[in-house]
Amino acid sequence: MKQLRFMIKTNKSVNRISLDIDCTPFELFSSIPLSSGSILLESTMPSHELGKRSIIVTKPKSTLIFFDNSFIEIINNTVKKINTPTLEYIRQILDENKINYKDNTFCGGLVGYISYDLGCSFENVHLTKPKQTLLPEMFLGVYEWGLVFDHNIQKWEMIGICDLQPHVEFINDIHPKITQPYKSRFPKFQPNLDPDEQKLTSNFTYNEYLNSVVKAKEYILEGDIYQVNLTQQFSATVDTGPLDIYKRLRETNPAPFSAIIVVDDNNFILSSSPELFLYVNDKNVETRPIKGTIPRGKNRQEDERMKKLLLNSEKDFAELVMITDLERNDLNRVCETGSVLVPELKMLESYASVHHLVSRVIGKMKPEKDIIDLLQSTFPGGSITGAPKIRAMQIINELEPHRRGVYTGTIGYISFNYIAILNIAIRTLTYESGKITIGVGGGIVVDSIPEKEYEETLHKGTAIFKAFR
């Protein structure tokens, strides 16, 4: 192992140690002792432009948790109540640890998730519906080091702002386990389930979902909104462990922004998201909203036909243009005048069960703005709210029977060198002591057909349903 040391202007240093480990990110993650704050951010589609690296963090220096209007920080099992607003406190941590290190990689920082529900408070949207899950609205670990896998060269590095040698010894201790065949790490919950408990149950009936689409279209015709993202949440109880489900999820639905987050011994977040919310490199910003979905064909010929149908769909392109415009407006709130551009307005991306239309929006933040200002201006992402955003979020609260939780929030990292990759938490499920909850949805516009919109949600959920059925 060769250690490299980079000195920087802030009197902090970034340390890098190359690791002689021959394994995949999931193999390494499933071999380490997992505890609260163990997180894998994995590209299971490394061919994607932003899917070149996977990251493992564990043993956070502290953990930031927002739950039921209470904001706490846990340090060495000691709980401290935080009275500073969440985003401002995150800014303080980043400022205290900021390093002038130009390599485009994670070198310690904040990793975890921010839920859609907490994002509603950023826009002063009051939520009135009950929760579907009991997980925190925010779970972010603060890490001084991480394990980074470069998919291009198939090499591991340990990178951080602390002395890495004790952590290298930690990896050396588990190294013999890495090459062993994968075995389930977690006990099965509810081993004698009633068949009815194992059925996927939506928080909408079929007719309720159709009626909500009709109501959303009425709001569009009345001029309240142009578009709204309407979702339903499925739940079931399973006797399969969380790592087993994630292992199958990464196989059935490869994605560039996948993740598994250990909240505690019984609660997990499992994600295989295709959608980039924010990529930040110092002052440069990029977002890639998805709008427009069609199922994959059963053979190559049918698949090509489905691609052409999506690319030629006026409805889907209109949805994409509306959301792209919303994202441009959000970025313009914090970016330099004239810097917000749309290099690609209509790209087609293909995944295991669906094709998507995607746009790419870029900008450069003003000198006085930072990533916290960016989050305040853009979160939750416009592709999973609608336009205009605030009114769409109010209508979502009215039409959907439960709060969304982590689903359609964001998962990812903000590094101390102000590199950040954050996804939109779609194709994402929560796991709570054997109970799983999965959200799926789609954009409603004036010419939406309710039955077709319902079918689209099922197409999006197909790959996830296969992971445990």
C-alpha angles and dihedrals in degrees: 000000000000120000120210123192125201119193118212138190097255093066088250121110135213114223124199128189123182112224126213096220124137106200143096122262091253092050091052094044093049090052099053122085102266121215138150107314098025104137137178118197102189137180105213086174102053091169087074114104093242096034098084098111139044124199135205123193130175140162098039119211086228138348126226114209129179113192130160095344092312120116116198139167120212116208119173091341090306116124118218121187113227119212095181115098111266100247093043091052090050088052090053092053092048093047092049091053102031114141131191096229115141102195109114097237143095112272102167128313143114119331130177138060144306114204127230088241093060089046089059088064089057087063094038092245108155114220118215103171125094123258121263093201133029097223122123119273088232133021117177127162122205109222131187093196143014144186112249124195118199107208092196095062097021093233136135126221133182109220129180151124095252137067102293100193096090089051092049087056088051090056092045090055093056096037095098090056094055096073094050118104114270115268129183109267101195132062118250115258122220096004094186101051123174108239090239091059090057094056118105108247123192124216085229128058113226092256093045090056092048090049091051090053089051091050091049090052089052089056089051093050090048090055098246094121142357096217140358132194110231119193140182128203125221123201137184140157117247136185093216124105121244096246090050090053092047091048090057093040092058088050098046096040113025110193138172095235105044123151147175118201124190105211091173138322093294105028128070142165116219119189139174099176122174094191129092114211099179137356111186126185107177102297097347115100134190134180129180113199119196120217122157125049136189130171121254118258123252091239137016095268094050091044091056089049091053091050091054092047091054095044091050096043109118091194094054093044090050089053091050093049092050093051093042088055090050091052090049090053092048092050092046088063090069105017132088116269111270095011097099108094139162106223091175122026100176121025124161118224123185126210136174098283106009146032118227137199111227135183129200121222123183136182145159119241120235114258092251094049128084140185092279090057087049092053091047090053101042111028126132094038117248094232091069098039112040137226131328083028104213095046090046090053091051090052091048089056089051099046104036115075096217140029114264100231114188092348110105090008119104136272125191144072144294110203125211088245088060096253110138137177116184126172133206102251098235123134081037132136136187123223118204115176091316098323113114127197123193127186124206130170150141145214118277119210134171095275096043116135108220096218091049092049090053090050091051091058089055092049089054091049096048098093092046094048089053090057092072104017 
